[in-house]
Amino acid sequence: MAATSATTFSVRSTMPLGSKVSPISQPKAFGVRFNSKNCVKNFSGLKAATSGSCESDSSFLGKESSAALRDSCTPKAQKQYQRSWKNPQPQASYKVAVLGAAGGIGQPLALLIKMSPLVSNLRLYDIANVKGVAADLSHCNTPSQVLDFTGASELANCLKGVNVVVIPAGVPRKPGMTRDDLFNINANIVKTLVEAVADNCPDAFIHIISNPVNSTVPIAAEVLKQKGVYDPKKLFGVTTLDVVRANTFVAQKKNLKLIDVDVPVVGGHAGITILPLLSKTKPSVSFTDDEIHELTVRIQNAGTEVVEAKAGAGSATLSMAYAAARFVESSLRALDGDSDVYECCFIESDLTELPFFASRVKLGKKGVEAVISSDFQGLTEYEQKALEALKPELKSSIEKGIGFAQKQTVAA
Ligand SMILES: NC(=O)c1ccc[n+]([C@@H]2O[C@H](COP(=O)([O-])OP(=O)(O)OC[C@H]3O[C@@H](n4cnc5c(N)ncnc54)[C@H](O)[C@@H]3O)[C@@H](O)[C@H]2O)c1
């Protein structure tokens, strides 16, 4: 098993003519790397990938990307782009829908997905203001077509034939609120949207971003069960932002190269239910007890850090869009046959006594292919205690979601 390489979004069409599109095998593309190059070393024990995209050091819209944006306007780049459109060979082409696409997360997420060479068709849905977002995005000279859908009457059309549905619809936190405070509004939104997914694209991968993820994923599962189309391997709570934050904070604290760092984050997606397994950090690094506690608490409260800094203007949007785009890209790579795709996410799980739990999983064409249980071997005493401590809160959030969904009648 080879290690996964970094995901690279291209800001121009870089696909070689006649070749199968894969960000892994692409020549050094200008763009965004979403994954750490170590993100599977923890359990595979194998060497990290050495593909071009993995070797290069890139940061979002850093030197390389700025150059790419500039270069994409040159006649040479345009010619190359036109040539790729004339290519008679089929290319990887997936349809992705973003529900809640006009929001703080939805807009930058749509932009990042528009940059993916794996996407042919990007469907943007919201209850309002999505036409302008789609018109704006459609001017970017990347291959995917952008379509907009407004309001419940257009939702079914938005979802037909879609491979990946991402749901960031809902209200975000304000200072003083917990994710659970969002429950009453977002529970209904997620229920309604997932009903439409069940009716129109039951085979799609479903990515739930709307909080509280610890409850909205169980709600989605119940809705899908009631509709008779539940596939637990294809329903994901997006916890990638916790991993992205953990990687960033650890790299800063230990003065490591960011792209090298990978920390699995397990449990759930709220407060103490977020458990970074710092002892499993790659590259292997030692922490003092104080560092472990400080980092764990910071990762758990990072969302609140942003909510307070935004002072009433919402919660994390840009970093969330980045994290969600990474998860979308990983899903598309898995759908496209890449056999080395690993991500942490909140899924139905038998890893613990709880019915849902976030852990690292291997993604494949049919969704979750394997849960990586080896991350739980040899936990430190601190992690073991934190694991036990998170269970009651996570259990109650899961039960709240299931209870809500079971009291509702799903729309026929
Ligand atoms: N999973 C995570 O790590 C994570 C991180 C940050 C935020 N979030 C959550 O993501 C959600 C969105 O956050 P945001 O900052 O983008 O909020 P936002 O208010 O900026 O955007 C939400 C969008 O959803 C739309 N919407 C509302 N009801 C809808 C419906 N029924 N159908 C379709 N669209 C609908 C709104 O019109 C709006 O455009 C919140 O619940 C927030 O808590 C999750």
The ligand as an ORCA input file, in Angstrom:
! r2SCAN-3c Opt
* xyz 0 1
  N     -18.325     20.959     10.355
  C     -17.578     22.002     10.669
  O     -16.372     21.852     10.979
  C     -18.143     23.386     10.621
  C     -17.284     24.497     10.727
  C     -17.825     25.758     10.628
  C     -19.209     25.922     10.475
  N     -20.014     24.841     10.395
  C     -21.465     24.956     10.220
  O     -21.768     25.192      8.833
  C     -23.049     25.828      8.751
  C     -22.993     26.999      7.780
  O     -22.150     28.004      8.243
  P     -21.950     29.366      7.408
  O     -20.971     30.168      8.153
  O     -21.734     29.078      5.982
  O     -23.409     30.013      7.582
  P     -24.099     31.121      6.661
  O     -25.280     31.621      7.405
  O     -23.104     32.101      6.181
  O     -24.567     30.287      5.396
  C     -25.551     29.316      5.481
  C     -26.266     29.256      4.158
  O     -27.260     28.249      4.250
  C     -28.390     28.725      3.548
  N     -29.581     28.006      3.966
  C     -30.341     28.162      5.065
  N     -31.379     27.311      5.031
  C     -31.255     26.588      3.905
  C     -32.004     25.554      3.322
  N     -33.105     25.070      3.886
  N     -31.583     25.049      2.146
  C     -30.454     25.514      1.556
  N     -29.705     26.497      2.069
  C     -30.108     27.022      3.226
  C     -28.449     30.206      3.851
  O     -29.253     30.888      2.904
  C     -26.980     30.571      3.772
  O     -26.617     30.968      2.466
  C     -23.412     26.212     10.180
  O     -24.300     25.251     10.701
  C     -22.101     26.137     10.910
  O     -22.253     25.893     12.288
  C     -19.499     23.587     10.449
*
